[in-house]
Amino acid sequence: MILSAAILALFGAQATESECTMCANSPERMQQAGVVGHGPYLFFTTDSEEISERIGNKKLMWVETKHFRFGADIKSWKIPVKDKKTYLAELTEFAKAFPHITPKKIKTLDPWMRIHLMAWRAENAYQALMNMFGWEEDPFSQLPTEDVFIDAAKNGWSEVLKQHWLDSEKRKPGLPQWLGLGRHFGMPMKHEVLLLIKEKEISIMKRDYIGLLDSHPQRWHNDWRPFGENPVSRSMWFGLATESEKIKHDRHLHNAMLHNVIINLFDAYMLYLYEAPVWMRVGFGHYFTQINDPRYNMYDLDEGSTEFSEDSKEWVKSIKSIVAKKDVLGFVSLGKMRSYGDINFNAHVESWSKIVFMYEHNREKFAKWILLLKNNPDATANLDAQRRALQEAYGWSFMQADEEWATWVNKLVVPKK
């Protein structure tokens, strides 16, 4: 596999893979692993080469897969003895993509293995969320390629996309009919992740490209500004520096990436046209990280906030306590929240538990509920939209949903340590 012609033309050169210890410049190995290339490519509000220059880091590694573009500067990491069993199981699955590795012999993850492992994890999360949303096969796979959108952004957004639709596009049932819907969970371009070490480098990125003066982890919606058109969605981006988050353990970094990639995918689903409910965003992020490793949680902050002070590694115990003490917020209060600053620790736990409950109660209804919220002709997910989607998918009012959820919580068993 190679980078698309339109993207390569933007940089004027073929990418090189000679430095990657995992791919070893082997087209056969890359194809088996689902690796498209190692850059250069469009990334964030600019491109991968310019970012390396801007932050002054020539060590950045770049990896492109089917749905993701990763950039990373991460160190080798030795697997702790207590985590050896977990990593052996994961690396055994990873070896199906890279069969030249021997999982039992791996004691240290080198930087190239780590970035490829992160990209592989992201692709797995992509598929898991797709399945969670009720799709056995990718419904977006026949939508326009990135090349078509790049052409449209330069040569007339509406005209190019309408002509493509007339000439060749066939949308699967359930997909919205708006222009701009793309192959990558609904977005035109692949999802982007940047994992850095130095706090200074993420600060430069945020200051110079999006005008934010802090070093916190950041999700960002990249757009295009076609001539004569309103801004249109391009891709979803996430970046962090391990220094600023005090991340040492690979599982911690995995959870940080996972939490934010899942939220970006949820936002991207059916194209990022309007804000999804804040409580559902954090609920989905926590749903996946609690399954992956409950030791490491991530809490979203409003701009200007410094840190989130509360945490727990026993969320089942926490939610049972919240219900027992009648400290429940409920679907209405959660649904009214508009910023991450509204969500305290109890609200994070309740949001997580409600996503778990809704999915476990009925998976078909869950998929319908999400689709109704994300494919709303009124282009809103406000409280009224949430009420309508809940009623249509589950047949519940907010009060009924809260009662069903509380009954479910009371039956939960706190896991033994």
N, C-alpha and C positions, 0 to 999 in steps of 0.2 A: 504493500500500500504506500501511496505517496501523498504529499500535501496537494490540495486542489490547485489547479493551474492559476486561478484568479488570485489566491492568497500568495502563491510563490511569486507571481508577477509583481506584487506589491513590494517585494524585497529584492527581486532581481537575481536570486541565487537559490540553488538547491540546498536543503538543509544537510548537515552532516551528523552522523551518529557515531563517529570514530571514538569519542571519549566515553561512551556508555559501556560500563563493564557488564551490564545485563544483556544488552542487545548485541554487543561485539560487532557492530556494523554488518550484521547478517540480516538480509531481507527475509529469509525464511524464518529466523527466530522471531523477528518483529511481527511477521504476519501471524504466526502461531499464538503470540502473546497479545495480539490485538493492539499493538503499538503502531501508530500512524507515522510518527516522526519525532524529532527533537528540536523543532523550530527551524527558522524563525516563523513567528505568526503574530496575528493581531492579538492584543492582550490588554485588558483593562481599558483605559482611554487612549492607548497608544499601541506599542508593539513590544515584543520580547527583547529585541536588541536595544531599543531606546531605554527600556527599564534598566537593563544591566548597566548601561552608560550613566544613567541619571543617578542611581544609588551607588555607583562606583564599585560594583561587585561583579567581577569576571568569573566567579565560581558558580554562578547560578546555573542549575541544571534545568532542562526543559523537556517535558514529555507530553506527547499528544496521544490520546486514545479515541475511541469511537465517539464519546460524548463529552470529553474533558480535555482541557489544556492546563497542565500543571507547570509551575515554576517553583524551584526550591533551592535553598542553601541550608542543608541540614547535616549534622555530624554523624559519624558512625556511632552506633549504639549497641552496647553489650546487653544481651538478654539475661535478666536476673534469673537465678535458679528457681525462685518461686513461680515465675511466669513461663518456665520452659515448656510445660505441657500445653499451655494455651497457644504458644507460638509454634510448637511442633504441629498442632492441628491446623493452624492457619497456613503455615508454610507448606504443608502437605497439599492443601488446596491450591495455593499459589503456584506450586510446582507443576500443576496441570497447564498453566500458561507458560511457565519457564522450566521445561523438563530437564534442563542441564544442571539445575541446582539440586543438592542433596539435603533435604530439610534436617535430617538427624545430625548432620555435621555443622550446621550453621549455629554459631555461638554469638556472632556479632553481625548486625545489619549494617552494611556499608552505605554511604550516601546514595549511590545509584539504586541499590536494592530498596532503600527506604522510599525514594520518590516513586519507583515503579509499584511498590507495595501500596502506597497511598493512592495512586491512580487506580489500581486494581480494586482497592476497597471502595473507592468512589463509584466505580462502575457497578460493583455489587449492590451498593446502596441505591443507585439509580434503578436497577432492576427490581430490587425489593419494594421500593416505593411504587413503581409501575404496577407490580402485582397487587400491592395493598390497595391501589386505586381501581382494581378490578380488570386490568388488562393482561391477558395471557400472552398476547403479541403486541408489539409496539405499534400504537395507532398512528404515530407521527412519521413512520419510516418512509412513506411515499410522498411526503411534503417536499417543498422546494429545498434544494441543496444550499449550502452556504454561498456558492458561486452565484446563484440566482439573486440572493439578497444583496451581495456585494455589488452586482450589476445594477440592481434596483436603486440602491443607495446613491449611486453615481449618475444614473441615467434616467431617473424618473420612477419614483417608488411605486405609485399606484399603477402607472401604465405598464411597467415591466411585469409586476405581479399579476395584474389582471390578464395580461396576454399569456403568461405562463399557465394560469388557471384554465383559460380557454383551450390552450394547446395540449396540456398533458396532465393536469392535476386531478386526482381522484381522492376525495376525502372519505375516510371511514365514518360510518354512522356514529354519532355522539360527539363529533368534533364541531366546534363553532365554525361559522362561515366567514369570519372576519379575515381581511388580508393581514399578512405579517406572521401568521402561524407557521412555525418551523419545526424541524426534525428533532430538536433537543429538548424534550419534555414540553415542547410548545415554543421554545425560543429559536430565533433564526440561526444563532451561532452557538458554538459549544460553551459549556460551563467552564469557569476559570477559577483556579486556586493558586495562591502564592504563599509559600511557607518559608519564612525567613528566620534567622537567628537574632539579628541585631535590632534592638528597639529603634535605633537611629534610622535604620533603613526603612522601616514601615512608616516612621514619622515623615521622612522625605516623600515617600509615595503619597501619603494622604495629603500632605501640605501642597505639594507641587501639582498634583493631578486633580484633586477634588476639593482643595481648600479647607481641609479639616486639620486642626492643630492638636492632635493627640496621637498616642501610639497604641490605642486599643485595637483589638480585632475589628475588621470592617467587612460588611457585605455591601455590595454596590450594584446598582442596575445601570449597565452601560447602554447608551442609546446612540442612534444616528440622527443627524439633522439634515434630511434631504432638502434640496432647494425647493422652496414653495410649499413645504409640507410641515405639519407638526412633528415634534420628535417621535421617533418610532423605536421600539425595543430591539436591542441587538443581542445582549448576553448578560449573564449574571456572574458576578465576581466575588471572591472572598479572599482576604489576606490577613496574616498575623505574623508577629515576631515572637518566638519562644521566650526571649528575654523578658519582654513586657508582661507576659502571662506566667512567668516562672515555670515553664513547662520543661521537665526533665525526662519523663517517662514516655516511651513511644506510644503507649496506650492512651496517655493523656493527650498527646498530639493527634492521635487517631480520633478520639472523641471530639476534640475541638474542630477538626476538619469535618467530621461526620455531622455534628450538630448544625453547622452552618451550611454545608452542602445540602442537607435535607431541607432546611428552611428555604434556601434558594430554589431548590427543585419545586417545592410546594408553591412558592411565589410564581415560578415559571410556568406551572401547569396550565395549559390552554392559553399561554402567552401572558406576560406580565402587563396587564392593562389597568388594574386597580388593586388597592391594598387588601390583602387577606387579613382576617381577624388576627390581632396580635396574640391572643391567647392560643389560637390554633398553631401559629408559627412556633411558639416556644414549646407547645405540647408535642408537636411532631419531632422537633429537635431532641427533646428529652426522651421521647418514646424510643428512638433508635440508640441513643447513648446509654440509656439504662439497660437495654438488652446487651449492648456491646461490653460495657464495663462500668458498673455503678459507682466505682471509686472516683470517677472524674466527671464532674458536671460543669456545664457552661451556662452563664446567666447573661442575657443581653442587657446592655445599658443604653440609656438615652445619651445623646451628645452632651458632653460636659460633665457627666457622672464619672466618678473615679473608680469605684469598686463595688461589688456585691458582697455583703458581709456574712450572710447566712448560708449554710450548706448542711447536707445530711447524706449519709450513704445508705440509709434505710428508708426508702420512700414509701414502701407499703406501710410500715409502721407509722410514718408521718401522716399519710392520708387517712388512716384509720383513726388517728388521734384528732385530726381536724374534724372529721365527721362526728366523732364521739363528743367533742366539745362544742358542736354546733357552730363552728367557725367557717362554715361553708359560704362561699361567694355565690355559687350557682351560675347557670348559663347566662342569665340576664346581665348580671354584674360583669362577668368575664367578657361577654359580647359587647359591652359598652366601652371597654378599654381601648384606648387609641395610641398609647405609647408604652415602651418597655418600663418607663419609670412608674407606671401604674401597677406593675406586677411585683408584689413582694414574694418572699419565699413560699408562703402558703399557696399563693396563686399559681406559682410555677408548678408545685406538686399537684394541685387540683387540675390544672390544665393538662398535665401529663396523664393523670388518672382518667380524665374524661376521654382523651383520645384512645387510651387503652380500652376503656369500657365500650365506647361506641363501635370500635373495630371488632372486639370480641363478641359483642352482642349479636351482630349480624353483618357479615362482611359484604354481602350484596347491597344491603341498605347503606352501609358505610360508603361504598364506592359511589352510589347514587347521590348521597348527601354531599360529598366532596365535589362531584361534577356539577351539581346544582349551584353550589357556591362559586365555583370557578368559571362557569359558563353561563353567566347571568347577563341577559341582554341589557339590563339596567346599569351594568358596569359598576356594581357596588356590592360589598359584602357587609353592609351595615346591619344593625340589629334586626330590622325588618326582613332583610334578605336572609339572615340566619334563621329567623323564625319560620319563614316560608319553606326554606330548605329542610329544616328539621321536621316540619309537619308533613311535607310531601314524601320525604324519604322514610321516616320512621313512624309517622302517624302520631307524634307526640307534641304536646305543648312544652314550653320550657319547664314548667312545674312538673309535668309528668316525667320528663327526661331526668330532672334532678332526683326525683323519687326513685326511679329505676336505678340510677347510678349509685345512690346512697345504699340501696339494698345490696347491690353488687359489692360495694366497698366493705360493708359489714361482713360479707362472706369470705373476704380475702384472708389468707393465712400468711402471717409474717414469716418470711424465710428464716431458717435456722442459720446461725453464723458458722 
